[in-house]
Amino acid sequence: LRGLSVRQTEQRAKAIQAGEGSSEGLTIGIKNVDFSEYSETDLKTMARQLTKKTKTKSQIKLRANGSGKIELTFYSTEQMNHLVDKLLESEWT
């Protein structure tokens, strides 16, 4: 996204959604973002909130089609077990 204006980035994202362009160059931890739904700032804010809550590095990667992934980095098996325990004790509806 560096070196492109906001308008150029939006046009490029729309072209990718329409299948007319390449996603190459649109990655900074956030792939093929649908800028109409979430801004890069929104995603970074959510990742910072996850980092604060989990006390580990977090990333959100979102594709134009709405799919994506949330990554939580751990630095030991103890930390991994703690993260898994916390996720499993959460209420899922």
Phi, psi and omega in degrees: 000343179293138178090350178256145174285168177302316181297317179297319179296316178298316180297320180293319178296318178296321179296320179294317179300323181278358180080018185258354184221179179258144177277357181302133180090357181255024182247130171212043186091350179229112186263136170046054186291135171278097187294343180287336183261312181227135175273163176303322178297318178301314182294319178294323177296316178297319179295320177296320178297319177296318179299316180296316183290319184269347182061034175210162181299135180228145175223147173241125179243120185237132177262164182299331182277003178095348177277168179169199179207157174247127180248130174244123181269136175233155187242004176199161178293330177297315179294321177299313179300320179297314179297315180297316178302315180296319178294320182286334179276352179287150177279127178244129179251000000 
